[in-house]
């Protein structure tokens, strides 16, 4: 990171004012009229987390932790804590992104099933997760988070990079965005503690967005960090203008480095 680069937390919107584009009623992906609000956290994930042992589902069972919220939810379907602003058309938010949603669902299921052991792994083998379709499915998992990144950018009136849109449209790579997985060791300790205290799910019910940071270089928008976690596993999507960064879908096995906040 060069010295000219300045970081701004996305929560400090006034500091980003000069980087913002005019408010738009258009879908940032295809340009049609925007009619839908994407979930910040997938509805099925919220239902999983909200489901009690007796099968009942209630928002008060979901604990959400993010940079601007730390409490149980009041709704699983509405409000700014669970949805981005209205910035996608129905076709992009539903039909076009269905393969991304499926790749996320399959990975989440795998993670929840392996949450007691994955914390000891040094690598993930995509074939173990997705079997023979791993190459495209691990890419679609990245596209799921690429779509989240686009919705976050549009929500904050920041330009969605053209390369990210090309990736969602089927390009094999998005060089300027690194999609990376990390294990947070402190959260692993917390998970083990919860399990030894008798919790059936441990930390798998803790989902949330990580703090986001925007970067500028000489007054021009030049980077963004998006982060999300299920339990101790962090999913990071980091865009850096003009960069060429490796992502988790480029090899059959990907490292799981350990990373903690600050
Ligand atoms: Zn669209």
Boltz pocket constraint, residues with backbone or C-beta under 6 A from the ligand:
constraints:
  - pocket:
      binder: B
      contacts: [[A, 27], [A, 28], [A, 29], [A, 30], [A, 31], [A, 32], [A, 88], [A, 89], [A, 90], [A, 91], [A, 92], [A, 93]]
      max_distance: 6.0
